[in-house]
């Protein structure tokens, strides 16, 4: 049996009286692209910070590469890379220096550091920016540099905390492209994101957290089948007759007042009937996606 | 991990020290200018402006020209300003605005190593500033050669002391503007009352006792001794004081920074 890259058993994180993470258990296998989803304040970043040994765990067990985080944090950190949510690049240094200086923190010798930096500049198409100051970089370039820096010590696990937040679509696609490439090379990755499309297309498996607990776990496709549906119909200006119709037939749905969302199987007859009888204002027929799952599981209310 | 763990400190800290050296070299022209010119300004101002008012200073049983008395104290105060500013304003910017520490703490570096590196770096910068000042002071005759060169290692020790207490303030200060408070209540009085601009023999006994608690007083005594070969206290006492001060505030700096950063 292959060892898990990450294994958590009932990990808890408390800040005073507030419980940020409340007994979370999951495993990530080698080579897996694993997603961690949840609304703001669900506890995702706390979980991630415990995994790389930044935040001490309040209780539970946490092993990375089969090593206990409490006693082997240094060894663990030397084998993983973290791309943090905030820009933690060194604005005082150039692009190239950012990579080389960071490599030294991992005790990589100077020559090797230079070679690794060169590889990463190439991989992230930053070669002609090597002398640029970090402050002059656009958001997309800065994020690529941060990814390059996270990979500088040839990690076996890459932790990505909202790697595409705040990027324009072009930059986001470029980041995804690089992540796909890394996935192909067999790198294990742990991702948090608010973009459901990103999670759906990148992750092999994911879990959804809310209020510090895991509320669902599985492959994106299975989660969609289980909590939403293959096919979704959004109907504006829903009236009482539609409500009766849906209830009578036992169709899975969300009632948002003016709008109703129906989760159906791709059934032509049913869709036609709904189109004919109920599509007064606007109807949208589309495939079910992870966003449906997310909103159904964590609710539509604003979080603060 | 939320307690200070001294066993996590290894020579790995030198890499963070090196990071600071690289950024210092980027603006080295500015960094070099201040320590070279500052003593010159003071000596000209006090030499020309004060010489009419003060004939000389009686210090440790000797009569000294005022500028000769004051010049070695400039070495000590420069050491203080350099190291204290480094671990307060500069470190705060790295911690809070640049998030440099968050980046470092995702690597095999321990928090203890990172903080020690900041303190050692600040001391290095202070020693470098003092070395530059001597380039100005020795030819002008305000510091003996080669004896005054010992001011450099002494400035490193003094730099550790002021960097440690600066880091301690960084660990507890809520916002960067609040550094005015320790500067106004601690650094400025020390700057004025540590036997820098007038000898202690001229002030009342109670004030002299307070002065003995100022780390700057001990540093001034050491730099004055190495620059002009005269002192009123005891070198061993000064050195022991600075070492203890560094150890106590170094530990408190680790403690407060750990509480601040590790959540």
Interface residues (C-beta under 8 A of the other chain):
Chain A: X15 X52 X53 X54 X55 X56 X70 X73 X74 X75 X77 X78 X81 X82 X84 X86 X87 X88 X89 X90 X91 X92 X93 X97 X101 X102 X104 X105 X106 X107 X149 X150 X153
Chain B: X1 X2 X8 X12 X15 X16 X18 X19 X22 X23 X26 X98 X99 X100 X102 X103 X104 X105 X106 X107 X108 X109 X110 X262 X263
